[in-house]
Amino acid sequence: MDGSTNNCHLIVLGYPIKAINNSTSKVAFAASPFLFFLKLAYDSIGGLQAVAQEVVEDLALAKKIKSSGFNLRFLLGLDEIEVRMYSNFENLWEGWTKNWFIGLDRNIIK
């Protein structure tokens, strides 16, 4: 397993996929290598412009989709694609600390 695949496995830590995919749960998450939307849902939430000020816009899009009453599905395609998220440790540290901090609603004691 290479580093990019290991990074994908790390994504799901702290993000329960069953809760993300449950329409009655408020838990939302997205990872941006690939985001797919129905045009109706994307337009309804204001698209990327609605989250342009956010540091982690993919997570903000997921939260907007779910809070607007649309279904959200998080799927791993580890057998289908390979994505290299970061090329070195410095970039990995910056990216993951930002994503986890924002993902925890800026509360590391959760």
DOLO-503862 format. One line per field, with one value per atom (N, C-alpha, C): x, y, z; atom name; chain; residue number from 0. Coordinates in steps of 0.1 Angstrom, whole numbers. Atoms other than C-alpha are relative to their C-alpha. Layout:
% residues N
x c(X ...)
y c(Y ...)
z c(Z ...)
a c(CA ...)
c c(A ...)
k c(NUM ...)
% end
This chain:
% residues 110
x c(8 0 9 -8 15 -6 4 12 -13 13 -17 -12 11 -38 -1 1 -29 -6 6 -39 -15 14 -73 -6 5 -77 -1 1 -69 -12 11 -97 -12 12 -124 1 -2 -109 -8 7 -133 -12 11 -158 -8 8 -184 -8 7 -195 -15 15 -228 -8 7 -237 0 -1 -225 -11 9 -247 -15 13 -277 -7 7 -302 -5 5 -314 11 -12 -279 5 -6 -263 14 -15 -228 2 -3 -214 15 -15 -180 1 -3 -165 15 -14 -130 0 2 -124 7 -5 -105 -12 12 -140 -12 13 -173 -10 10 -204 -13 12 -236 -11 11 -270 0 0 -273 -9 10 -304 5 -5 -287 11 -11 -255 -5 5 -274 -8 9 -298 9 -9 -269 9 -8 -252 13 -13 -224 12 -12 -188 1 0 -194 -5 6 -214 10 -10 -183 13 -13 -156 9 -7 -146 5 -3 -142 14 -13 -108 -1 2 -121 -14 13 -147 -7 7 -154 -8 8 -165 -12 11 -186 -10 10 -203 -8 7 -211 -10 9 -226 -12 11 -247 -9 9 -260 -9 8 -271 -10 9 -285 -11 11 -305 -10 10 -323 3 -4 -304 8 -7 -290 15 -15 -252 5 -6 -233 16 -15 -196 4 -5 -180 15 -15 -144 1 -2 -132 14 -14 -99 4 -3 -101 -1 2 -109 9 -8 -87 12 -11 -54 3 -2 -49 12 -11 -17 -4 5 -29 11 -11 5 13 -13 40 11 -10 59 -6 6 55 -5 4 53 -14 13 24 -11 9 8 -4 2 11 -10 8 -4 -14 14 -33 -8 7 -42 -4 3 -40 -11 11 -62 -13 12 -87 -6 6 -90 -5 4 -92 -14 13 -120 -10 10 -136 -5 4 -138 -7 7 -157 9 -10 -125 0 1 -128 8 -8 -99 -3 4 -115 -12 12 -145 0)
y c(-12 0 12 -12 34 10 -11 66 6 -7 80 -9 9 49 1 -2 52 13 -13 88 -1 1 78 -8 7 53 9 -10 81 9 -9 102 -4 5 80 0 0 81 13 -11 103 4 -3 105 -13 12 77 -1 0 68 -3 3 53 13 -12 86 10 -9 106 -3 5 85 -1 1 86 14 -13 113 6 -6 118 5 -4 124 14 -13 159 -1 2 144 1 -1 155 1 0 150 -2 2 152 1 -1 147 4 -7 168 -6 4 146 -2 2 138 3 -4 155 -1 1 146 5 -6 166 -1 -2 166 15 -14 200 8 -6 208 3 -2 203 10 -9 221 15 -13 251 5 -3 251 5 -5 255 11 -11 282 -3 5 261 4 -3 268 14 -14 305 1 -1 298 -3 4 284 5 -5 303 6 -6 320 -11 11 286 -5 6 271 -14 14 235 0 -2 241 -13 12 205 -5 3 199 10 -9 231 -3 4 219 -12 12 186 4 -5 204 8 -7 227 -10 10 197 -6 7 179 9 -9 209 6 -4 218 -11 10 185 -10 10 167 -11 12 132 2 -1 130 -15 14 98 2 1 93 -14 14 64 1 2 52 -7 7 42 -5 4 28 -11 10 -1 6 -6 23 11 -11 53 1 -3 64 15 -15 100 2 -4 115 14 -12 141 10 -9 155 -6 5 153 -1 0 158 1 0 157 14 -13 195 3 -2 197 -9 9 167 5 -5 182 13 -12 216 -4 4 199 -7 8 174 7 -7 197 10 -9 222 -7 7 196 -6 6 179 11 -11 212 5 -5 225 -11 11 190 -2 1 190 13 -12 223 9 -9 241 -3 4 221 -13 12 197 -9 8 185 -8 7 170 -14)
z c(0 0 0 0 -9 9 -10 11 -4 3 -9 4 -5 -1 15 -14 35 4 -3 35 -1 2 22 12 -12 51 12 -11 75 0 1 62 8 -7 77 15 -15 112 5 -6 132 -8 8 104 -2 2 108 -12 13 73 1 -1 85 4 -4 102 -12 11 72 -10 10 49 5 -5 72 -1 3 61 13 -12 97 9 -8 111 -6 4 110 -3 3 105 -15 14 72 -2 4 55 -15 14 21 -2 3 7 -15 13 -25 -12 13 -49 -10 9 -64 8 -6 -54 -12 10 -74 6 -5 -71 -11 9 -86 -3 3 -104 9 -8 -85 14 -14 -51 0 0 -61 -2 3 -75 12 -11 -45 12 -11 -20 -3 4 -40 -6 6 -54 8 -6 -47 5 -4 -44 14 -14 -12 11 -10 5 -3 5 -12 12 -11 21 10 -9 39 -2 1 46 -6 5 40 -7 7 13 -3 3 6 12 -12 42 1 0 40 -10 10 8 6 -5 25 11 -10 55 -6 7 32 -6 7 12 10 -10 43 8 -8 62 -9 9 31 -4 2 32 -11 10 4 6 -4 7 -3 1 12 1 0 4 -1 1 12 -3 4 -6 -3 3 -8 -13 13 -42 -1 0 -31 -10 10 -56 -14 13 -84 -4 3 -81 10 -9 -66 0 -1 -53 9 -9 -40 6 -6 -16 3 -3 -5 -4 6 -19 11 -11 14 14 -13 51 4 -4 55 -6 6 31 6 -7 47 14 -13 82 -1 2 70 -4 5 52 10 -9 78 13 -12 108 -3 4 89 -1 2 79 13 -13 113 9 -9 132 -5 5 109 1 -1 108 13 -13 145 5 -3 144 9 -7 157 15 -14 190 1 -1 196 12 -12 229 -2 3 213 4)
a c(N CA C N CA C N CA C N CA C N CA C N CA C N CA C N CA C N CA C N CA C N CA C N CA C N CA C N CA C N CA C N CA C N CA C N CA C N CA C N CA C N CA C N CA C N CA C N CA C N CA C N CA C N CA C N CA C N CA C N CA C N CA C N CA C N CA C N CA C N CA C N CA C N CA C N CA C N CA C N CA C N CA C N CA C N CA C N CA C N CA C N CA C N CA C N CA C N CA C N CA C N CA C N CA C N CA C N CA C N CA C N CA C N CA C N CA C N CA C N CA C N CA C N CA C N CA C N CA C N CA C N CA C N CA C N CA C N CA C N CA C N CA C N CA C N CA C N CA C N CA C N CA C N CA C N CA C N CA C N CA C N CA C N CA C N CA C N CA C N CA C N CA C N CA C N CA C N CA C N CA C N CA C N CA C N CA C N CA C N CA C N CA C N CA C N CA C N CA C N CA C N CA C N CA C N CA C N CA C N CA C N CA C N CA C N CA C N CA C N CA C)
c c(A A A A A A A A A A A A A A A A A A A A A A A A A A A A A A A A A A A A A A A A A A A A A A A A A A A A A A A A A A A A A A A A A A A A A A A A A A A A A A A A A A A A A A A A A A A A A A A A A A A A A A A A A A A A A A A A A A A A A A A A A A A A A A A A A A A A A A A A A A A A A A A A A A A A A A A A A A A A A A A A A A A A A A A A A A A A A A A A A A A A A A A A A A A A A A A A A A A A A A A A A A A A A A A A A A A A A A A A A A A A A A A A A A A A A A A A A A A A A A A A A A A A A A A A A A A A A A A A A A A A A A A A A A A A A A A A A A A A A A A A A A A A A A A A A A A A A A A A A A A A A A A A A A A A A A A A A A A A A A A A A A A A A A A A A A)
k c(0 0 0 1 1 1 2 2 2 3 3 3 4 4 4 5 5 5 6 6 6 7 7 7 8 8 8 9 9 9 10 10 10 11 11 11 12 12 12 13 13 13 14 14 14 15 15 15 16 16 16 17 17 17 18 18 18 19 19 19 20 20 20 21 21 21 22 22 22 23 23 23 24 24 24 25 25 25 26 26 26 27 27 27 28 28 28 29 29 29 30 30 30 31 31 31 32 32 32 33 33 33 34 34 34 35 35 35 36 36 36 37 37 37 38 38 38 39 39 39 40 40 40 41 41 41 42 42 42 43 43 43 44 44 44 45 45 45 46 46 46 47 47 47 48 48 48 49 49 49 50 50 50 51 51 51 52 52 52 53 53 53 54 54 54 55 55 55 56 56 56 57 57 57 58 58 58 59 59 59 60 60 60 61 61 61 62 62 62 63 63 63 64 64 64 65 65 65 66 66 66 67 67 67 68 68 68 69 69 69 70 70 70 71 71 71 72 72 72 73 73 73 74 74 74 75 75 75 76 76 76 77 77 77 78 78 78 79 79 79 80 80 80 81 81 81 82 82 82 83 83 83 84 84 84 85 85 85 86 86 86 87 87 87 88 88 88 89 89 89 90 90 90 91 91 91 92 92 92 93 93 93 94 94 94 95 95 95 96 96 96 97 97 97 98 98 98 99 99 99 100 100 100 101 101 101 102 102 102 103 103 103 104 104 104 105 105 105 106 106 106 107 107 107 108 108 108 109 109 109)
% end
